[in-house]
Amino acid sequence: MLINGAMINGAALNAASGGLSILESLPVSWIATRYRCYLTGAPDDVATDLELPISSFQTRLRRSGNSVVTVVVKGVDAYVDAIAERPSGLLQVWREYVLSDGTVASFLMIEAAFDDLATYAGGRAGVTGTLTGIGPFAPEIPETLTLNNPIYYSTSGGRRRYRCELDPRLRPGYTALINGETLVVETIVHIVDVKTTIMEIAEA
């Protein structure tokens, strides 16, 4: 599985710069990354959030319109009752950076209203479930973020698209700085499984 261990939130830097707040800082050095998924209990009568073991997940974050996240959970039959207790919960995916001293810095990648659970039986994994969350996920205050290691570049309909090293802080509506160029991010796609980590962005 992609996830285990404890979560400690990274410190937020609240100072302002040029009218834009300074983004939460990524760790300077880390030894591993991993992902965690939660289905929150609120606003239902369940006090605790439910952690789900991620097999893979995909997102499509949009500046305008709803964003979508799908999370695949193997052995979901062990969690079906707990999921049913949280019909109005929020489906969250976090990325964690494990530091050399064992502490963890965490960044919320997406949060969306839980919409549906689809289950599939068969194979070695037993019952596999796909949870879907749908809802708006855009920043209240757009920020500027430098993206590193662009891997792929294309244009479609006159709009630039990049595949870059995944940065969990990026949100639709942010201004991205890539190789000296700027673009306002309209959509962000994440595709993550045990073999693949992809982040693709497209401009407005």
C-alpha positions in Angstrom: 0.0 0.0 0.0 1.0 3.6 -0.5 0.3 4.8 3.0 1.2 4.1 6.6 2.6 5.9 9.7 1.5 9.1 11.5 0.7 12.5 10.2 2.0 15.8 11.5 0.9 19.0 9.8 3.6 21.1 8.2 4.0 24.6 9.6 2.2 27.4 7.7 4.0 30.6 6.9 1.5 33.4 7.2 3.6 36.4 6.1 2.5 38.3 3.0 4.6 39.1 -0.1 3.5 41.4 -2.8 -0.2 41.0 -1.9 0.2 37.2 -2.0 0.7 35.1 1.1 3.8 32.9 1.2 2.9 29.3 0.5 3.3 26.5 3.0 6.9 25.5 2.6 7.9 22.1 1.3 10.5 20.2 3.4 14.1 20.9 2.2 15.1 17.3 2.5 13.0 14.1 2.8 13.5 10.4 2.4 10.0 9.3 1.2 6.6 10.5 0.2 3.2 8.8 0.7 -0.5 9.5 0.5 -3.3 9.3 3.0 -7.1 9.3 2.5 -9.8 10.3 5.0 -13.6 10.4 4.9 -14.5 13.0 7.5 -17.3 12.4 10.0 -18.8 15.9 10.0 -21.5 17.1 9.7 -23.0 13.8 10.6 -23.2 12.4 14.1 -19.9 10.6 13.8 -17.1 12.4 15.6 -14.0 10.7 14.1 -12.7 10.7 10.5 -12.2 7.4 8.7 -8.8 6.6 7.2 -8.9 4.5 4.1 -6.0 2.6 2.6 -5.3 4.0 -0.8 -4.5 1.7 -3.7 -4.5 4.5 -6.3 -6.3 7.8 -6.9 -7.0 10.3 -9.6 -8.1 13.9 -9.5 -9.3 16.6 -11.9 -9.2 20.0 -10.1 -11.0 22.9 -11.9 -10.8 26.6 -11.3 -14.4 27.0 -12.5 -16.9 24.2 -12.0 -16.6 21.2 -9.7 -13.5 19.2 -9.0 -13.5 15.4 -8.9 -11.4 12.9 -6.9 -11.7 9.1 -7.2 -9.9 6.8 -4.7 -9.5 3.1 -5.2 -9.5 1.0 -1.9 -8.8 -2.7 -2.0 -10.6 -4.8 0.7 -13.2 -2.0 1.0 -15.7 -4.5 2.4 -14.0 -3.9 5.8 -15.0 -0.2 5.6 -18.4 -0.3 4.0 -20.4 0.2 7.2 -18.1 3.0 8.4 -18.4 4.7 5.0 -22.2 4.5 5.2 -22.1 6.3 8.6 -20.5 9.3 6.9 -22.8 10.1 3.9 -22.2 13.9 4.3 -18.5 13.6 4.9 -15.6 15.1 2.9 -13.3 12.9 0.9 -9.7 14.1 1.4 -6.3 13.1 -0.1 -3.1 14.3 1.6 0.5 14.0 0.5 3.1 13.4 3.2 6.8 14.0 3.2 8.7 11.7 5.6 11.8 13.5 7.0 15.0 11.9 8.1 14.2 12.4 11.7 10.9 10.5 11.3 8.6 13.5 11.4 6.1 14.1 8.6 5.0 17.2 6.8 1.5 17.0 5.2 -0.3 18.9 2.5 -4.0 18.6 1.6 -4.2 17.9 -2.2 -8.0 17.8 -2.5 -11.1 17.9 -0.4 -14.5 17.3 -2.0 -18.0 16.2 -0.8 -18.3 12.4 -0.7 -20.6 11.4 -3.6 -20.6 7.7 -4.2 -19.1 4.3 -3.5 -18.9 1.7 -6.2 -17.7 -1.9 -5.4 -16.3 -4.7 -7.5 -15.8 -8.3 -6.3 -13.3 -10.8 -7.5 -9.6 -11.5 -7.8 -7.0 -11.6 -5.1 -8.0 -8.2 -3.7 -11.5 -9.4 -2.7 -13.9 -6.5 -2.8 -12.4 -3.3 -4.3 -14.1 0.0 -3.9 -14.0 3.3 -5.7 -15.0 6.3 -3.7 -15.8 9.5 -5.6 -15.9 13.1 -4.2 -17.2 16.1 -6.1 -17.2 19.7 -5.3 -15.5 23.1 -5.6 -11.9 23.3 -4.6 -10.3 26.6 -5.5 -8.2 29.0 -3.4 -9.8 32.1 -1.7 -6.6 34.0 -2.5 -4.7 33.0 -5.7 -1.0 32.6 -5.1 2.1 32.2 -7.2 4.1 29.0 -7.2 7.3 27.9 -9.0 7.0 24.4 -10.5 10.1 22.3 -10.9 11.3 19.7 -13.5 8.8 20.1 -16.3 8.7 16.8 -18.1 6.3 17.4 -21.0 4.9 20.4 -22.8 2.1 20.7 -25.4 -0.6 23.1 -26.6 -4.2 22.4 -27.2 -6.6 25.0 -28.6 -3.9 27.6 -28.0 -3.6 26.7 -24.3 -0.4 25.4 -22.8 -0.2 22.1 -20.9 2.6 20.9 -18.8 3.5 17.7 -17.0 5.6 18.6 -14.0 7.0 17.1 -10.8 4.0 16.8 -8.4 3.6 19.7 -6.0 0.7 19.2 -3.5 0.4 22.9 -2.8 -0.8 23.8 -6.3 -4.4 24.8 -6.7 -6.6 25.9 -9.7 -6.4 29.6 -10.0 -2.8 29.8 -8.9 -0.2 31.4 -11.2 2.5 28.8 -12.1 6.0 29.8 -12.9 7.7 27.3 -15.3 11.0 27.9 -17.0 10.6 31.6 -16.8 7.0 31.6 -18.2 3.8 32.2 -16.3 0.3 30.8 -16.7 -2.9 30.9 -14.7 -3.8 27.3 -13.8 -7.3 26.2 -15.0 -7.1 22.5 -14.4 -4.8 20.1 -12.5 -4.9 16.3 -13.1 -3.2 13.9 -10.7 -2.8 10.2 -11.5 -1.1 8.2 -8.7 -0.6 4.5 -8.1 2.2 2.3 -7.0 4.1 2.8 -10.2 3.0 6.2 -11.4 3.0 9.8 -10.1 1.7 12.3 -12.6 0.7 15.9 -12.4 -0.6 17.7 -15.5 -1.7 21.3 -15.6 -3.5 23.3 -18.2 -3.8 27.1 -18.4 -7.0 29.1 -18.4 
